[in-house]
Amino acid sequence: MHDQNFKNLILDYPVQALQFFAAEEAPDDLPQARIIPFRQEQLKERLGDRFHELDTPLLVEWLDGRREVILFFLEEETEARRFSIYRLAHYCLDLAELAQTDRVVPIVIFLDRGRHSYELHLGGERHNYLSFRYIACELKNLSADAYRDSDNIVARLNLPNMRYAKGQKLDIYHDAQLGLALLEQDPNKQLKYVDFVDYYADLTDAEIETYRNDYLPEAEDRMGLAQILREEGRKEGEIKGGIKGEIRGEAQTLTKQIQLKFGELPIWVEEKINQADKSQLDQWVERILFVDTLEQLFKP
């Protein structure tokens, strides 16, 4: 279950996945590269042999030739105690031979805490003849507070897998769902990754009821994602004080949505937002999830 969840996440958001799971190796121009899944079934030495099925190898290439092709291999490990650095090294050597490259970056995503080897050295009395290490992304050792406002959707969706105080569980869940609503405009993917967040947050029935009552006071039948955004704007408005602050918070939420979906705001859009009342802003915050152009959004 876990490997399929993460395989889908990585293949749906390859750039964001590499920027989050392998930040130290993700170049600044990664968004300009072409990222394609590499074959997962490795070649067998004999037809009767079992094959290694890799989690998610990604081949990254720059069509303008500015960088050499590089192969990222991401593997999810649910239980750290089951991890084998020997197996991982074997996989990477096989991948390098198959892809005919020595530019291979191994990444292991650990879902739980536990002891495991970080480096492997093979040698004799005088020399090491093989040294191997990998990027370890230990989600439970990452502070969720550091990613609650991240604009990387992979980071936001993984907030429930990170470290946070016991009393923060619903806040973290809310921030993950809010990140999905703000950063993903495709309704099908929204539904898909609502399930991802729900699965890893693992809320009890009591926590779900508390979330509905405290975080979504006006929730409709579809538990609309727009409702989460309205709630976020309302909270920000309350902090800034009174109805003016509430309108300002709603306007900021709408502005951020528009920037994420359409880019920078034209002057005429800024004017409409600045002149709108709360009721009109509410309508636009919800409508933006279902339109393809700014003209459709602001159509009377």
JOFEN-V381599 format. One record per pair of residues at least 24 apart in sequence whose C-alpha atoms are under 10 Angstrom apart, sorted by the first residue. I is the first residue (numbers start at 1). GAP is how many residues later the second one is. D is the distance in whole Angstrom. If there is no record, write none. Layout:
((I/GAP/D) (I/GAP/D))
This chain:
((1/77/10) (2/74/8) (2/75/8) (2/76/7) (2/109/9) (2/194/10) (2/197/10) (2/198/10) (3/52/7) (3/53/9) (3/72/8) (3/73/6) (3/74/8) (3/75/8) (4/51/8) (4/52/10) (4/72/9) (5/71/10) (5/188/9) (5/190/10) (5/191/7) (5/194/10) (6/49/9) (6/50/9) (6/68/9) (6/69/9) (6/70/7) (6/103/9) (6/148/10) (6/190/9) (7/48/7) (7/49/6) (7/50/10) (7/67/9) (7/68/9) (7/69/8) (8/48/9) (8/184/10) (8/185/10) (9/144/10) (9/145/7) (9/148/9) (9/183/10) (9/184/8) (9/187/9) (10/27/10) (10/45/10) (10/46/8) (10/47/10) (10/48/9) (10/64/9) (10/144/8) (11/24/9) (11/25/9) (11/26/8) (11/45/8) (11/46/10) (11/47/9) (12/142/10) (12/177/9) (13/139/10) (13/140/8) (13/141/7) (14/44/8) (14/46/10) (14/140/9) (15/45/10) (15/137/9) (15/139/9) (16/135/9) (16/136/6) (16/137/7) (16/138/6) (16/139/8) (17/57/10) (17/135/8) (17/136/9) (17/137/6) (17/138/8) (18/40/9) (18/54/8) (18/56/9) (18/89/9) (18/136/9) (19/133/8) (19/135/9) (19/136/9) (20/117/9) (20/132/7) (20/133/9) (20/134/7) (20/135/6) (21/53/9) (21/86/7) (21/87/8) (21/88/7) (21/114/8) (21/115/8) (21/116/6) (21/117/9) (21/118/9) (21/133/9) (21/134/9) (22/50/9) (22/52/9) (22/83/9) (22/84/9) (22/85/7) (22/86/9) (22/87/10) (22/112/10) (22/113/7) (22/114/9) (22/115/8) (23/112/9) (23/114/10) (24/111/9) (25/47/9) (25/80/8) (25/110/9) (26/46/10) (27/40/10) (29/33/9) (29/37/10) (29/38/10) (30/30/8) (30/31/9) (30/32/9) (31/31/10) (32/29/9) (32/30/7) (32/31/9) (32/32/10) (33/26/10) (33/27/6) (33/28/6) (33/29/5) (33/30/7) (33/31/9) (33/32/10) (33/33/10) (33/34/9) (33/36/10) (34/24/10) (34/25/8) (34/26/6) (34/27/5) (34/28/6) (34/29/7) (34/35/10) (35/24/6) (35/25/5) (35/26/7) (35/27/9) (35/34/10) (35/35/10) (35/36/9) (35/37/10) (36/24/7) (36/25/9) (36/35/10) (37/34/10) (37/35/10) (37/36/10) (38/33/8) (38/34/9) (38/35/9) (38/57/9) (38/61/9) (39/56/9) (39/59/10) (39/60/10) (40/33/10) (40/55/9) (42/49/9) (42/52/7) (42/53/8) (42/56/8) (43/51/8) (43/52/10) (43/55/8) (52/35/10) (52/38/10) (52/39/8) (52/42/10) (53/38/9) (54/34/10) (54/37/8) (54/38/10) (54/41/10) (55/53/10) (56/51/10) (57/35/10) (57/38/9) (57/47/10) (57/48/10) (57/49/9) (57/50/10) (58/46/10) (58/47/10) (59/40/9) (59/45/9) (68/33/9) (68/35/8) (69/30/10) (69/32/8) (69/33/10) (69/34/7) (69/35/9) (70/26/10) (70/29/10) (70/31/8) (70/32/8) (70/33/5) (70/34/6) (70/35/8) (71/24/8) (71/25/8) (71/28/8) (71/30/8) (71/31/9) (71/32/6) (71/33/5) (71/34/6) (71/35/9) (72/31/9) (72/32/6) (72/33/5) (72/34/6) (72/35/7) (73/31/7) (73/32/6) (73/33/5) (73/34/6) (73/35/8) (73/61/10) (74/31/8) (74/32/6) (74/33/5) (74/34/6) (74/35/7) (74/61/9) (75/31/8) (75/32/6) (75/33/5) (75/34/6) (75/35/9) (75/61/10) (76/31/9) (76/32/6) (76/33/5) (76/34/6) (76/35/8) (76/61/9) (77/31/7) (77/32/6) (77/33/5) (77/34/6) (77/35/8) (77/61/10) (78/31/8) (78/32/6) (78/33/5) (78/34/6) (78/35/9) (79/31/7) (79/32/7) (79/33/6) (79/34/8) (79/35/8) (79/36/10) (79/37/10) (80/28/10) (80/29/10) (80/30/6) (80/31/8) (80/32/7) (80/33/7) (80/34/5) (80/35/6) (80/36/6) (80/37/10) (80/58/9) (81/31/10) (81/32/9) (81/33/6) (81/34/7) (81/35/7) (81/36/10) (82/32/10) (82/33/10) (82/34/9) (83/25/9) (83/27/9) (83/31/10) (83/32/9) (83/33/7) (83/34/8) (84/32/8) (84/33/8) (85/31/8) (85/32/7) (85/33/8) (85/34/8) (85/35/7) (85/47/9) (85/48/8) (85/49/9) (86/31/10) (86/33/10) (86/34/8) (86/46/9) (88/44/10) (88/45/9) (88/46/9) (89/30/10) (89/31/8) (89/42/10) (89/43/7) (89/44/8) (89/45/9) (92/40/10) (104/30/10) (105/28/9) (105/29/7) (105/30/8) (106/26/10) (106/27/8) (106/28/5) (106/29/6) (106/30/9) (107/26/9) (107/27/6) (107/28/5) (107/29/6) (107/30/7) (108/26/7) (108/27/6) (108/28/5) (108/29/6) (108/30/8) (109/26/9) (109/27/6) (109/28/5) (109/29/6) (109/30/7) (110/26/7) (110/27/6) (110/28/5) (110/29/6) (110/30/8) (110/31/10) (110/51/10) (111/26/9) (111/27/7) (111/28/6) (111/29/7) (111/30/10) (111/50/7) (111/51/9) (112/26/7) (112/27/7) (112/28/6) (112/29/9) (112/49/9) (112/50/9) (113/25/7) (113/26/8) (113/27/6) (113/28/8) (114/24/9) (114/26/10) (138/24/9) (139/24/7) (140/24/9) (144/24/10) (144/28/7) (144/31/10) (145/27/8) (147/25/10) (147/28/9) (147/29/10) (148/24/7) (148/25/10) (148/26/10) (148/27/6) (148/28/7) (148/30/10) (148/31/8) (149/26/8) (149/27/9) (149/29/10) (149/30/8) (150/25/10) (150/26/10) (150/29/8) (150/33/10) (151/28/7) (151/29/10) (151/31/9) (151/32/7) (151/109/10) (152/27/8) (152/28/10) (152/31/8) (153/26/6) (153/27/7) (153/28/10) (153/29/9) (153/30/6) (153/31/8) (154/25/9) (154/26/9) (154/29/10) (155/24/9) (156/24/7) (156/27/9) (156/41/9) (157/36/8) (157/37/9) (157/39/7) (157/40/6) (157/41/10) (157/43/9) (158/38/9) (158/39/7) (158/42/8) (158/43/9) (159/38/8) (159/41/9) (159/42/9) (160/36/10) (160/37/7) (160/38/9) (160/39/9) (160/40/6) (160/41/5) (160/42/9) (161/36/9) (161/39/6) (161/40/7) (169/32/8) (169/33/10) (169/34/9) (169/38/9) (170/31/9) (170/33/8) (170/37/8) (170/38/9) (170/40/9) (170/41/7) (170/44/10) (170/45/9) (171/40/9) (171/44/9) (172/29/9) (173/24/7) (173/25/8) (173/27/9) (173/28/7) (173/29/10) (173/30/9) (173/38/9) (174/37/8) (174/41/8) (174/42/10) (174/54/8) (174/58/10) (175/53/10) (175/57/10) (176/25/10) (177/48/8) (177/51/8) (177/52/10) (178/47/8) (178/48/9) (178/49/10) (178/50/6) (178/51/7) (178/53/10) (178/54/8) (179/50/10) (180/45/9) (181/43/9) (181/44/6) (181/45/7) (181/46/10) (181/47/8) (181/48/8) (181/76/9) (181/108/9) (182/43/9) (182/44/9) (182/46/10) (182/47/8) (182/71/9) (182/72/10) (182/74/8) (182/75/6) (182/76/10) (182/78/7) (182/79/9) (182/107/10) (183/73/10) (183/74/8) (183/77/7) (183/78/8) (184/73/10) (184/76/9) (184/77/9) (184/105/10) (185/72/9) (185/75/9) (185/76/7) (185/103/9) (185/104/6) (185/105/9) (185/106/10) (185/107/10) (186/103/8) (186/104/9) (187/38/10) (187/102/8) (187/103/8) (190/35/9) (191/34/10) (194/31/10) (224/62/8) (224/65/10) (225/60/10) (225/61/8) (225/64/8) (226/56/9) (226/57/10) (226/58/10) (226/59/6) (226/60/5) (226/61/8) (226/62/9) (226/63/7) (227/55/9) (227/58/9) (227/59/7) (228/58/10) (229/24/7) (229/25/9) (229/28/9) (229/53/9) (229/56/7) (229/57/8) (230/24/9) (230/51/9) (230/52/7) (230/53/10) (230/55/7) (230/56/8) (233/49/10) (233/52/10) (243/35/9) (244/33/10) (244/34/9) (246/32/8) (247/26/10) (247/27/10) (247/29/9) (247/30/7) (247/31/5) (247/32/9) (247/34/8) (247/35/9) (248/25/10) (248/26/9) (248/29/10) (248/30/9) (248/33/10) (249/29/10) (250/27/10) (250/28/7) (250/29/10) (250/31/7) (250/32/7) (250/34/10) (250/35/8) (251/25/9) (251/26/9) (251/27/8) (251/30/7) (251/31/9) (251/33/10) (251/34/9) (253/28/9) (253/32/8) (254/27/7) (254/28/9) (254/30/7) (254/31/6) (254/32/9) (254/34/8) (255/30/9) (257/28/8) (257/31/8) (257/32/9) (258/27/9) (258/30/8) (258/35/10) (258/36/8) (258/39/10) (261/27/9) (261/28/9) (261/31/9) (261/32/9) (261/33/10) (262/30/9) (262/31/8) (262/32/8) (265/29/9) (266/28/10) (269/25/8) (269/26/10) (269/29/8) (272/26/8) (273/25/10))
